Structures are given as structure tokens and as C-alpha cells.
Amino acid sequence: MKNGLDHQDHGSNVVSLAGARKQAKEAERARKAHARGERRPTKGQWLMSAFLVALAIGGVFALAVPLLRAAGIVGS
């Protein structure tokens, strides 16, 4: 900044009223979520959760089938 001039284009700092409202709404939502300590789960977290649920269901069946065969409930 030389002689009080920073030689930047100030036209890029202009925001429409609708854009300013949108930014304010998003900032308020982010502030509230941060205050609650809430974080949105990512797609990777959803995918890993679904995989672990499927793995748990498969594990229950893997353990239950031999017991049910021994009890004579399931054939073969």
C-alpha cells in the first residue's frame, strides 16, 4: 500500500443483496451448527457405516446358522 492506494480492483467486492442474504443465512447456519458441536457426515462416513452394518448382519447370520442347524431348526 503506497500513498494510501493498494491498486486493487474494488469492483470484485460488490455483492448483490440476494447474494448477501444467502451468505448471511449460510453463515448463521454454520455458526449454529458449530455452537452445537454438530458436524455433517461425509459420503465416506455414510459408506463406511453401511459397510459395517452389512458386516454385522452377516456376522449374526454366520454365528446363528450353525446353532440353528445343531438345534434342528434349519435343514441339512
Backbone bond lengths (Angstrom), bond angles and torsions (degrees), N, CA, C in turn:
res aa  C-N    CA-C-N  psi(-1)  N-CA   C-N-CA  omega(-1)  CA-C   N-CA-C  phi
1 M - - - 1.442 - - 1.528 107.67 -
2 K 1.308 115.64 109.18 1.462 121.15 -177.30 1.528 109.07 -113.87
3 N 1.298 116.87 126.20 1.463 123.18 179.46 1.532 112.28 58.15
4 G 1.323 116.76 33.17 1.456 120.24 177.65 1.514 114.43 80.81
5 L 1.319 118.89 2.53 1.459 122.57 -179.99 1.531 109.20 -112.54
6 D 1.290 116.11 132.06 1.459 118.91 179.66 1.521 112.14 -105.14
7 H 1.320 118.42 -1.34 1.456 124.81 174.62 1.529 112.87 54.61
8 Q 1.294 116.97 41.47 1.457 121.09 176.65 1.518 109.02 -111.22
9 D 1.312 114.60 154.21 1.458 120.70 177.85 1.521 108.71 -79.72
10 H 1.332 117.08 112.44 1.466 120.54 -178.91 1.514 112.13 -83.93
11 G 1.329 118.40 -5.50 1.451 121.57 177.74 1.524 112.05 -65.32
12 S 1.339 117.91 -27.05 1.459 121.41 -178.76 1.525 111.93 -75.61
13 N 1.316 117.94 -12.75 1.454 121.10 -179.62 1.522 113.00 -86.45
14 V 1.326 117.26 -3.73 1.449 121.33 -178.30 1.527 109.48 -81.33
15 V 1.341 115.69 128.23 1.459 121.44 -179.73 1.519 107.65 -124.97
16 S 1.323 116.10 138.86 1.454 119.10 178.73 1.526 109.90 -69.14
17 L 1.301 116.27 161.61 1.464 121.03 179.96 1.523 110.54 -63.22
18 A 1.330 117.19 -41.22 1.469 120.33 178.23 1.523 110.53 -64.49
19 G 1.335 116.98 -39.95 1.461 120.72 178.21 1.518 111.66 -64.97
20 A 1.332 116.55 -39.19 1.463 120.59 178.64 1.520 111.02 -65.71
21 R 1.335 117.12 -39.82 1.464 120.02 177.51 1.518 110.95 -64.31
22 K 1.334 116.50 -41.26 1.464 120.98 179.52 1.533 110.35 -63.49
23 Q 1.330 116.85 -43.98 1.451 120.70 178.56 1.521 111.19 -63.30
24 A 1.317 117.24 -40.43 1.464 121.08 179.63 1.522 110.65 -65.85
25 K 1.329 117.14 -40.46 1.461 120.67 179.23 1.527 110.92 -64.76
26 E 1.336 116.60 -43.54 1.461 120.47 178.94 1.530 111.16 -65.88
27 A 1.317 117.01 -39.23 1.458 120.85 179.13 1.528 110.49 -66.10
28 E 1.322 117.35 -39.77 1.468 121.08 178.55 1.519 110.37 -65.55
29 R 1.322 117.01 -42.54 1.464 121.14 179.07 1.534 110.43 -63.22
30 A 1.318 116.17 -42.94 1.465 120.37 179.25 1.529 110.64 -66.21
31 R 1.335 116.81 -38.01 1.465 119.72 179.99 1.522 110.45 -66.26
32 K 1.330 117.40 -42.08 1.461 120.75 179.80 1.525 111.12 -65.96
33 A 1.334 116.37 -42.34 1.459 120.31 179.29 1.522 110.16 -64.24
34 H 1.332 116.88 -39.08 1.459 120.33 179.36 1.527 110.83 -68.23
35 A 1.328 116.86 -36.65 1.463 120.67 179.95 1.530 110.99 -65.82
36 R 1.340 116.59 -34.50 1.465 120.43 178.16 1.521 111.75 -81.32
37 G 1.307 117.26 -11.28 1.451 120.78 -177.00 1.521 111.90 78.07
38 E 1.299 117.38 17.71 1.456 122.85 -176.27 1.523 109.63 -87.93
39 R 1.333 114.76 133.94 1.460 120.45 175.09 1.508 108.03 -126.32
40 R 1.306 116.48 138.75 1.458 120.55 -179.83 1.522 109.00 -77.37
41 P 1.339 116.72 133.69 1.466 118.71 178.18 1.528 111.30 -69.09
42 T 1.321 115.10 143.99 1.460 120.45 179.78 1.526 109.66 -85.42
43 K 1.327 116.29 170.63 1.464 120.65 178.83 1.519 110.87 -63.97
44 G 1.315 116.49 -35.77 1.463 120.32 177.71 1.519 111.93 -64.17
45 Q 1.329 116.69 -37.76 1.464 120.14 177.92 1.519 111.09 -67.86
46 W 1.355 117.01 -38.92 1.465 120.04 176.92 1.527 110.37 -63.10
47 L 1.319 116.51 -44.11 1.458 121.34 -179.32 1.527 111.26 -63.21
48 M 1.317 117.14 -43.88 1.463 120.88 179.23 1.521 110.93 -65.78
49 S 1.315 118.04 -38.10 1.459 121.58 177.88 1.527 110.93 -63.76
50 A 1.333 116.76 -43.89 1.468 120.61 178.47 1.527 110.51 -63.02
51 F 1.327 116.92 -40.21 1.461 120.68 178.05 1.526 111.19 -63.23
52 L 1.313 117.39 -43.02 1.467 120.22 -179.44 1.530 111.87 -67.71
53 V 1.319 117.64 -36.37 1.467 120.81 176.82 1.519 110.03 -64.52
54 A 1.343 117.13 -44.85 1.468 120.62 178.14 1.519 110.74 -62.91
55 L 1.312 117.45 -39.14 1.462 121.94 177.91 1.530 111.06 -64.59
56 A 1.314 117.46 -39.52 1.464 121.22 178.84 1.525 111.04 -67.25
57 I 1.325 117.28 -42.16 1.474 120.51 178.65 1.531 109.71 -63.73
58 G 1.320 117.23 -42.88 1.462 120.88 177.06 1.508 112.02 -62.64
59 G 1.311 117.49 -38.28 1.469 120.94 177.87 1.514 112.05 -65.22
60 V 1.316 117.76 -38.59 1.468 120.99 177.91 1.524 110.04 -63.31
61 F 1.338 116.58 -44.71 1.467 119.49 178.31 1.525 111.12 -64.75
62 A 1.329 117.73 -40.32 1.459 121.32 -179.36 1.528 111.18 -62.90
63 L 1.307 117.11 -33.70 1.461 119.96 178.53 1.521 112.36 -83.88
64 A 1.304 117.76 -31.49 1.462 121.00 -174.70 1.522 112.97 -79.51
65 V 1.319 118.88 -35.89 1.470 121.46 -175.10 1.530 112.14 -60.56
66 P 1.335 120.86 -47.67 1.474 118.51 178.13 1.535 112.97 -61.77
67 L 1.305 116.53 -35.77 1.467 119.31 178.52 1.522 111.06 -68.12
68 L 1.322 116.50 -40.04 1.465 120.16 178.87 1.527 111.19 -69.94
69 R 1.327 118.09 -33.45 1.472 120.55 175.29 1.517 110.25 -67.12
70 A 1.304 117.10 -41.15 1.460 120.35 179.61 1.519 111.41 -65.25
71 A 1.305 115.89 -32.47 1.474 120.38 179.44 1.519 111.06 -81.76
72 G 1.348 118.18 -9.90 1.444 121.86 179.62 1.513 113.79 82.89
73 I 1.309 118.25 12.66 1.463 122.15 -179.07 1.537 109.62 -80.13
74 V 1.333 116.37 -40.61 1.457 122.14 -179.80 1.520 107.04 -102.72
75 G 1.334 117.53 135.87 1.457 121.94 -175.86 1.514 114.28 -70.97
76 S 1.334 114.64 171.92 1.456 125.75 175.15 1.456 112.19 80.49
